[in-house]
C-alpha cells in the first residue's frame, strides 16, 4: 500500500489521532482525504473533504461508502471511552460496555464491511484499525474500553484473513496513551499523535500487518507468553 496517490477515508477525523492521520496523509501525497465526522461543519482542515458519517448508524455508513466510491484506504479511528470508577464491579459497567462496543467494535465492523467492496473495486488497498495497548490489559476504570479493543483486535485478525484475496491489507495499530483531548488531565506518559501516525504509515507502506507504536504497546505485548504477563499486575501510568 502506497500513500502517494491514495484516496483515504478517516473516521473521527475532526481531532486527535484522526486529525493527525488526515494531515499526514495529505503531507504524504494522498490524492484525496475524506474526513468522516458526525458534523462536517466542525471540521476546518484545508485539503480534506468532509463527509457526514455516524459509525453507530448503519444507513449513515452505507451512504458514506456509496458517496466515496474511490476509497483505497480506510482508517477506522472513531472511538469513545467510558469511565467506570469502581472498575468491573461498577453499577454502570453494563451500560458503559454497551456504549463503547457500539462505537468501538460495531462501528469498526460496519465501516469495514461497507468499505471493503469499495477498496477492492478500486484495485485494492488497505484498512487501518486503531487498537490500543489496552487490547492486552485492562485498567480497572476503563475496563469496558479495554474489552472493546480486545474485541476489535479479534475482528481485525479475522478480517485480515478474509480480505487478503481481495487485495486488501489490514493493519492493526496498537498504541498507549496519546496526548489528545480525550486524555487531558490524566497524569501519564503520552505519545504525540503525529509520531504515531508517521510510524503507522511507514509500517503500512512496508507491508506490515501490525504496528506497536510506542514503548508501552511493545512492553505489554512482549509479556503475553511469559509466566507472569503484564495483564496480571498492570501498571497504568508509567
Secondary structure as UniProt FT lines:
FT   TURN            4..5
FT   STRAND          7..11
FT   TURN            12..14
FT   HELIX           16..27
FT   TURN            28..29
FT   STRAND          32..37
FT   HELIX           40..42
FT   TURN            46..47
FT   STRAND          48..52
FT   TURN            55..56
FT   HELIX           58..67
FT   TURN            69..70
FT   STRAND          73..76
FT   TURN            85..86
FT   HELIX           87..89
FT   TURN            91..92
FT   HELIX           93..100
FT   HELIX           101..105
FT   HELIX           106..121
FT   TURN            122..123
FT   STRAND          125..130
FT   HELIX           133..135
FT   HELIX           140..142
FT   HELIX           143..163
FT   HELIX           164..166
FT   STRAND          168..174
FT   HELIX           181..183
FT   TURN            184..185
FT   HELIX           193..205
FT   TURN            206..207
FT   STRAND          210..212
FT   HELIX           215..222
FT   TURN            223..225
FT   TURN            227..228
FT   HELIX           230..232
//
